[in-house]
Amino acid sequence: MVDQAHRLRQLAQQWQQRQSRRIIAITSGKGGVGKTNIATNLALALHGNGYTVTLLDADLGLANVDVLLGISPPYTLHQFVSGQCSLADVVYPAYGINIIAGGSGLEELAALPENRLLHLFHDAARIESDFFIIDTGAGISTKVTSLALAAQEVILVTTPEPTSLTDTYALIKVLIRKNKNLSLHLIINRANSKEALQITTNFCRVVQDFLSVSMNYLGYIPEDRSVRKAVSCQRPLLLAYPSAPAAERLRTIAIALSDDAQPKAGGIGWSGFLGRLRALFQ
């Protein structure tokens, strides 16, 4: 009789063979920098470039991707973990991408017993996505850093404010202390081109000099009143104001991200992500 561990290994191998998925955590050192808005619209921009995208709202306690999109998903990961539904039931299609509302389920997900993990592999294998984007919380809490470390490919969002840059540096320091092999990307929000160039040059040099880590600069997003207007009407910026300067920059960033090389082996796929997540929470 084939044991569960053997079946898990077989499923993981099959999943790795069939996928080209990139699992990317989007995070920030402090709140209020526009991280969730960027995660949501970046997912839509990647979809616009022909990619399939799944967006997981993992900002535990402050989840609001559904609010930005004006949707009301019937299930969250909490219902999945408690056995009330399958992962496929949690996946909610909206604007061409898949949304997974996190609720309070991520820590419980990390502690799944083997039989529930097997169930998760079965369900996850049915979700076809080129990009799996995780919108984490902000700061350096275990909840935030564990998701980033599990994903291994991380987009850090900052603004030109000194406090935001300082907190971003602190977050990078915490992450790199635990794993120097992370693939780190940088997006500067609410900045003009001159500010972005200066910050990128100085900030990336400091990270390189003091932490011995290279960062991939994806681009900047300008201050744009259309962003606030889109939030107010609960419509994604790229659809509500597609010609807005911020929307154009987001599409440029999506191209830069999709053109970037794949992360290191081991950073791809649900199997690697869940294994690292469970280990980090234990």
C-alpha positions in Angstrom: 0.0 0.0 0.0 1.4 3.4 -1.0 1.8 5.6 2.0 0.7 9.3 2.1 4.3 10.6 2.1 5.0 8.7 -1.1 1.8 10.1 -2.7 2.8 13.6 -1.6 6.2 13.3 -3.2 4.6 12.1 -6.4 2.1 15.0 -6.5 4.9 17.5 -5.7 7.0 16.1 -8.6 4.1 16.2 -11.0 3.3 19.8 -10.0 6.9 21.0 -10.4 7.1 19.3 -13.8 4.0 21.0 -15.2 4.3 24.5 -13.8 6.2 27.6 -14.8 4.7 29.5 -11.8 6.4 32.3 -10.0 5.3 32.9 -6.5 5.9 36.5 -5.5 5.3 38.2 -2.1 4.6 41.9 -2.2 5.5 43.6 1.0 6.6 46.8 2.7 8.5 48.1 5.7 5.6 50.3 6.8 1.9 50.6 6.1 0.3 53.3 4.0 2.7 53.1 1.0 0.2 51.7 -1.5 1.3 48.1 -1.3 -2.1 46.5 -1.7 -3.1 48.8 -4.5 0.1 48.0 -6.4 -0.4 44.2 -5.8 -3.9 44.3 -7.1 -3.2 46.5 -10.2 0.1 44.7 -11.0 -1.9 41.4 -11.1 -4.3 43.0 -13.6 -1.4 44.4 -15.6 0.2 40.9 -15.8 -3.1 39.5 -16.9 -3.3 42.2 -19.6 0.0 41.0 -20.9 -1.4 37.5 -21.4 -0.4 35.8 -18.2 -2.7 33.9 -15.8 -2.6 35.4 -12.3 -3.8 34.4 -8.9 -3.7 37.0 -6.1 -3.7 35.9 -2.5 -4.8 38.6 0.1 -2.6 37.6 3.0 -2.6 41.0 4.9 -4.0 39.2 7.9 -6.4 41.3 9.9 -6.4 44.1 7.3 -7.3 42.2 4.2 -8.8 44.6 1.7 -8.1 43.4 -1.9 -11.9 42.6 -2.1 -12.7 46.2 -1.1 -10.4 47.7 -3.8 -12.0 45.5 -6.4 -15.6 46.0 -5.1 -16.2 42.2 -4.7 -17.5 39.9 -2.0 -16.0 36.4 -2.2 -18.2 33.8 -0.5 -15.2 31.8 1.0 -11.8 32.5 2.5 -8.9 30.3 3.5 -10.4 30.1 6.9 -13.3 28.0 5.4 -10.8 25.8 3.5 -8.6 25.2 6.6 -11.7 24.3 8.7 -12.8 21.8 6.0 -15.9 23.7 4.9 -14.8 23.9 1.3 -12.0 23.0 -1.2 -9.3 25.4 -2.3 -11.0 25.6 -5.6 -14.1 27.1 -3.9 -12.0 29.8 -2.3 -10.7 30.9 -5.7 -12.9 33.8 -6.8 -12.6 35.1 -10.4 -12.7 38.8 -10.9 -11.5 41.0 -13.8 -9.8 38.1 -15.4 -7.6 37.1 -12.4 -8.2 34.7 -9.5 -8.6 36.2 -6.0 -8.1 34.2 -2.8 -9.3 36.0 0.2 -7.0 35.2 3.2 -9.2 35.9 6.2 -7.6 34.4 9.2 -6.4 31.2 7.6 -2.7 31.5 6.9 -1.3 30.6 10.3 -3.7 27.6 10.4 -2.6 26.7 6.9 1.0 26.5 8.1 0.0 23.9 10.7 -2.0 21.6 8.4 -1.7 17.9 9.2 -0.4 15.7 6.4 -3.8 14.5 5.2 -5.0 18.1 4.8 -1.7 19.0 3.0 -2.4 16.2 0.6 -5.8 17.6 0.0 -4.2 21.0 -0.6 -1.8 19.6 -3.2 -4.8 18.1 -5.1 -6.6 21.4 -5.1 -3.6 23.6 -5.8 -2.7 21.5 -8.9 -6.0 22.6 -10.5 -5.2 26.3 -10.2 -3.5 27.3 -13.5 -1.5 30.5 -13.0 1.7 31.8 -14.4 2.0 34.2 -11.4 0.9 33.6 -7.9 1.1 36.9 -6.1 0.8 37.2 -2.3 -0.1 40.6 -0.8 1.4 40.4 2.7 1.0 42.7 5.6 3.6 45.5 6.4 6.5 45.5 8.8 8.8 42.9 10.3 6.4 40.6 12.1 6.8 36.9 11.8 3.5 36.7 9.8 5.0 39.1 7.2 8.6 37.8 7.0 7.5 34.1 7.0 5.4 34.6 3.8 8.2 36.6 2.1 10.8 34.0 3.0 8.5 31.1 1.8 7.9 32.8 -1.5 11.6 33.6 -2.0 10.8 36.2 -4.6 9.9 39.5 -3.0 8.8 42.9 -4.2 9.4 45.6 -1.7 7.3 48.8 -2.0 8.5 52.0 -0.6 8.0 55.8 -0.9 10.6 58.6 -0.9 9.8 59.4 2.7 12.8 58.7 5.0 10.7 56.7 7.4 9.5 54.4 4.6 13.1 53.9 3.3 14.4 53.2 6.8 11.6 50.7 7.5 12.2 49.0 4.1 15.9 48.7 4.9 15.1 47.1 8.3 12.8 44.6 6.6 15.4 43.7 4.1 17.9 43.2 6.9 15.6 40.8 8.7 14.9 38.8 5.5 18.5 38.6 4.4 19.6 37.5 7.9 17.5 34.4 7.4 18.1 33.8 3.7 20.7 35.6 1.6 19.4 33.9 -1.6 16.1 35.8 -1.8 15.3 37.5 -5.1 14.5 41.1 -4.1 12.7 43.6 -6.3 12.1 47.3 -5.6 9.1 49.6 -6.5 9.1 53.2 -5.4 5.6 54.6 -5.1 4.5 58.3 -5.1 7.7 59.6 -6.6 8.8 61.5 -9.7 11.5 60.2 -12.1 14.3 62.3 -10.5 13.4 61.2 -7.0 13.2 57.6 -8.1 16.6 57.7 -9.8 18.3 59.3 -6.7 16.6 56.9 -4.3 17.4 53.8 -6.4 21.1 54.8 -6.7 21.6 55.6 -3.1 19.3 53.0 -1.5 20.5 50.0 -3.6 24.1 51.0 -3.0 23.6 51.0 0.8 21.9 47.6 0.6 24.7 46.3 -1.5 27.5 47.8 0.7 26.1 46.9 4.1 24.1 43.8 3.4 25.9 42.4 0.4 22.6 42.0 -1.5 21.7 43.1 -5.0 18.2 44.5 -5.7 16.3 44.5 -9.0 14.7 47.9 -9.5 11.4 47.5 -11.3 10.4 51.1 -11.5 8.5 54.0 -9.9 4.9 55.1 -9.8 4.1 58.8 -9.7 1.7 60.6 -7.3 -1.6 60.4 -9.1 -5.0 61.6 -8.0 -6.6 58.9 -10.1 -5.4 56.3 -7.6 -7.5 57.8 -4.8 -10.5 58.3 -7.1 -10.3 54.6 -8.2 -10.2 53.5 -4.5 -13.2 55.6 -3.7 -15.3 54.0 -6.5 -14.0 50.5 -5.6 -12.7 49.9 -9.1 -9.1 48.9 -10.0 -7.0 51.8 -11.3 -6.1 50.1 -14.6 -9.8 49.7 -15.5 -11.2 52.9 -14.0 -8.5 55.2 -15.3 -6.4 53.2 -17.9 -4.7 56.3 -19.2 -3.6 57.7 -15.9 0.2 58.2 -15.4 0.2 55.7 -12.5 -1.6 53.1 -14.6 0.9 53.5 -17.4 3.8 53.0 -15.0 2.2 49.9 -13.5 2.0 48.4 -17.0 5.7 49.2 -17.5 6.5 47.5 -14.2 4.5 44.4 -15.2 6.6 44.1 -18.3 9.8 44.5 -16.4 8.7 41.8 -13.9 7.6 39.3 -16.5 10.9 39.9 -18.5 13.0 39.3 -15.4 14.7 35.9 -15.1 13.0 33.2 -13.1 14.0 32.9 -9.5 16.4 30.2 -8.2 15.2 26.6 -8.2 13.4 25.9 -5.0 11.6 29.2 -5.1 8.9 28.0 -7.5 5.8 26.2 -6.7 3.3 25.4 -4.0 5.3 22.5 -2.7 8.4 24.6 -2.0 6.3 27.5 -0.6 4.3 25.4 1.8 7.3 23.4 3.0 9.2 26.6 3.8 6.1 28.2 5.4 5.5 25.3 7.7 9.1 25.2 8.7 9.2 28.9 9.5 6.1 28.8 11.7 7.3 25.7 13.7 
